[in-house]
Every structure is written in C-alpha cells, then in structure tokens.
C-alpha cells in the first residue's frame, strides 16, 4: 500500500443514496441532478484538478437532505435544491488555487 497527500484542495460529497420509493432519501429529491450540476460548474470554471465532486452513499441525515458536505471546509449544506448550486460553488471555490 502507498500513501500520499490528498490530490485535491477540496472534496464535495453529494449524497445520492436511494431508498425504497416510500422512504425519505436524497435521491428522491434531485440529488443526482445536484451532483451533476456541481461537477459541471467545477469543470466549467477550470477547477476540476483542485476540487473533486464525489457522489456519496448515505450520510445518515436523510430527513435534512439533499445533503452536500465539503471537506476540509467543515461545511454541511442540507435541504439543497438545484437552485442552490451556484451559491455552493461560489463558496467552495473561494481560496482555491487552480493547479
């Protein structure tokens, strides 16, 4: 096994967990579209080598979802809608240097 520093300045985890149709989950509230939009904006702004947008499994906060967590910023966005993507991007890219 090898070990290296994390190759990204920030990692944005978007919960895309899917449960049964009658159960509350992020996937039933457009989290896949939110993840795709965040990823597309990061790429369009030229930050894809510095910021990684990753889909995650359950963050165990389903009732508050969709959930987006940003590390190492220690930031949790919940109740996210596609309309929130631009605000999240503005906050995530702050202070990030393009490689």
ABEGO torsion letter per residue (X at the ends): XBBBBBABABBBBBBABBBBAABBBAAAAGAAAAAAAAAAAAAAAGAAAABBBBBBBBAGAAAAOBBBBBOAAGBBBBGBBAAAAAAAAAAAABGBBBX
